[in-house]
Amino acid sequence: MKNIIIFGAPGSGKGTYSDEIVAKYNMGHISTGDVLRGEIKNGTELGNIAKGYIDNGQLIPDELMIDILAKTYDALGEGKGVIFDGFPRTIAQAEALKKMLAERNHDMGMMIELVVDEETLMARLLNRAKEQGRADDNEETIKKRFDVYHNQTAPLADWFEKEGLRHTFTWKGSKEQMLSDIFEAIEKENN
């Protein structure tokens, strides 16, 4: 099974679709947020270094993030493919991930881009805030996250296009249809 990078704006369904893909194809799942929280909670050396950056309001350097991802990736075992959820977010991170995988004689596989209009994204995130009590999902913060996505992360889609890895899926109102289209693309890539 090829590796998959799931890509999209906040609220586009990256976690939801990752869970569905993992369940159907028995893949590994690396969510950078979950990995970081786990490293910090377990008090690992990498987790303690990452915590120092987070506690000072700084972004974790790409090299440290790649070290943490490499450790997690290696622990998953060979051959079943992995979904990367929340990483890479910049071209530098994509190039570092490509290099890390190449060192293991693996490649990035494919990128699944989830395209959802901003009105739908805003409604989803505000609803999630009500359901889960997430303080980071208020309208002002969401707009800032959209700006960061458009300015820093969205340009990465063109990088994936040039690498021949980009597969785009546009929300048309049905999770089932979106999943069906995604599964079809995964199966085509893996034949």
C-alpha atoms as one frame of an Amber mdcrd trajectory, in Angstrom:
protein
   0.000   0.000   0.000   1.306   3.439  -0.924   1.692   6.216   1.635  -0.940
   8.968   1.563  -0.697  12.606   2.527  -4.106  14.039   3.358  -4.333  17.739
   2.651  -6.927  20.477   3.052  -8.046  23.564   4.917  -9.097  23.456   8.588
 -12.462  21.687   8.785 -12.132  19.952   5.404 -12.431  16.508   6.998  -8.803
  15.338   7.085  -9.274  13.395  10.333 -12.651  11.973   9.322 -11.465  10.733
   5.915  -8.167   9.482   7.373 -10.095   7.324   9.842 -12.220   5.862   7.011
  -9.154   5.132   4.842  -7.266   3.548   7.781 -10.268   1.333   8.576 -10.773
   0.186   4.955  -7.114  -0.432   4.050  -5.569  -1.212   7.474  -3.004   1.572
   7.095  -0.952   3.341   9.714  -2.057   6.871  10.677   0.319   9.607  11.747
  -1.452  12.723  13.002   1.237  15.242  13.913  -0.894  16.755  16.683  -1.483
  13.349  18.299   2.185  12.371  17.891   3.423  15.573  19.541   0.980  15.270
  22.435   2.075  11.636  22.934   5.809  12.465  22.893   5.274  15.285  25.408
   2.980  13.193  27.640   5.495  10.327  27.669   8.327  12.707  28.557  10.574
  11.499  25.721  13.712  13.442  24.862  12.149  14.640  21.594   8.902  15.448
  23.435  10.731  17.545  26.023  12.562  19.493  23.310   9.265  20.051  21.446
   7.551  21.157  24.673  10.211  23.821  25.157   9.327  25.356  21.788   5.575
  25.085  22.374   5.778  26.579  25.881   7.622  29.578  24.420   4.951  30.055
  21.734   7.337  28.995  18.960   6.810  26.645  16.042   8.681  23.364  16.259
  11.602  23.411  13.799  11.124  21.210  10.729  14.178  19.062  11.573  12.768
  18.209  15.010   9.331  17.450  13.565  10.886  15.144  10.942  12.881  13.351
  13.683   9.671  12.789  15.645   7.790  11.611  12.516  10.664   9.307  11.488
  10.613   7.642  14.911   6.830   7.159  14.695   6.968   5.965  11.064   9.679
   3.406  11.848   7.642   2.041  14.770   4.651   1.283  12.510   6.422  -1.488
  10.621   6.909  -2.195   6.938   4.549  -2.489   4.052   1.104  -1.348   5.056
   1.359   2.318   4.079   0.806   5.346   6.268  -1.490   8.354   6.143   0.225
  11.613   7.082  -2.406  13.932   8.585  -1.339  17.505   9.376   2.099  17.236
   7.783   3.674  18.546   5.651   2.407  22.128   5.828   5.177  23.863   3.898
   7.335  23.051   0.871  10.396  22.727   3.139   8.531  20.150   5.241   7.416
  18.273   2.110  10.989  18.098   0.862  12.205  16.917   4.290   9.483  14.222
   4.395  10.356  13.092   0.861  14.030  12.793   1.890  13.195  10.917   5.136
  11.059   8.411   3.207  13.688   8.042   0.441  16.264   7.117   3.105  13.987
   4.138   3.857  13.491   3.338   0.140   9.866   4.526   0.391   8.076   7.349
  -1.355   5.261   9.757  -0.592   2.751   7.740  -2.617  -0.119  10.146  -3.247
  -1.603  13.360  -1.919  -5.354  13.548  -1.357  -6.524  17.166  -1.431  -9.917
  17.911   0.118 -11.472  21.064  -1.347 -14.426  22.532   0.548 -15.873  26.048
   0.200 -15.117  28.411   3.106 -18.758  28.904   4.053 -19.131  25.154   4.644
 -15.778  25.027   6.484 -16.792  27.881   8.813 -20.130  26.205   9.596 -18.396
  22.869  10.313 -15.792  24.424  12.599 -18.319  26.511  14.547 -20.469  23.391
  14.948 -17.422  21.407  16.126 -16.734  24.138  18.674 -20.244  23.732  20.107
 -20.065  19.920  20.133 -16.512  19.569  21.477 -16.116  22.818  23.416 -12.986
  23.774  21.450 -11.950  27.302  22.321  -9.777  27.519  19.186 -12.866  27.201
  16.974 -14.332  30.715  17.190 -15.006  32.836  14.107 -12.024  35.182  14.571
  -9.525  32.354  15.184 -10.957  30.318  12.310 -10.475  33.252   9.915  -6.834
  33.543  11.060  -6.346  29.802  10.491  -7.812  30.162   6.979  -5.362  33.017
   6.279  -2.412  30.900   7.448  -3.656  28.001   5.329  -4.040  30.143   2.177
  -0.720  31.957   2.635   1.545  29.161   3.904  -0.002  25.753   3.269  -2.112
  26.017   0.089   0.934  26.775  -2.144   2.154  23.272  -1.261  -0.600  21.862
  -3.518   1.338  23.098  -6.561   4.468  21.340  -5.269   2.512  18.054  -5.062
   1.172  18.701  -8.575   4.728  19.054  -9.928   5.690  15.831  -8.131   2.775
  14.061  -9.844   1.149  13.138  -6.516  -1.881  15.460  -6.333  -5.411  14.022
  -6.379  -8.113  16.648  -5.770 -11.595  15.897  -4.408 -14.168  18.686  -4.229
 -16.992  18.578  -1.676 -20.369  18.273  -3.392 -22.488  17.809  -0.277 -22.067
  14.065   0.308 -19.483  12.384   2.526 -20.358   9.022   0.955 -19.697  10.299
  -2.589 -16.419  11.895  -1.499 -15.326   8.624   0.167 -16.290   6.601  -2.887
 -14.203   8.890  -5.140 -11.236   8.766  -2.729 -11.359   4.944  -2.444 -11.480
   4.657  -6.244  -8.354   6.838  -6.601  -6.481   4.897  -3.890  -7.266   1.584
  -5.573  -6.194   2.916  -8.979  -2.877   4.132  -7.481  -2.227   0.779  -5.811
  -2.853  -1.456  -8.835
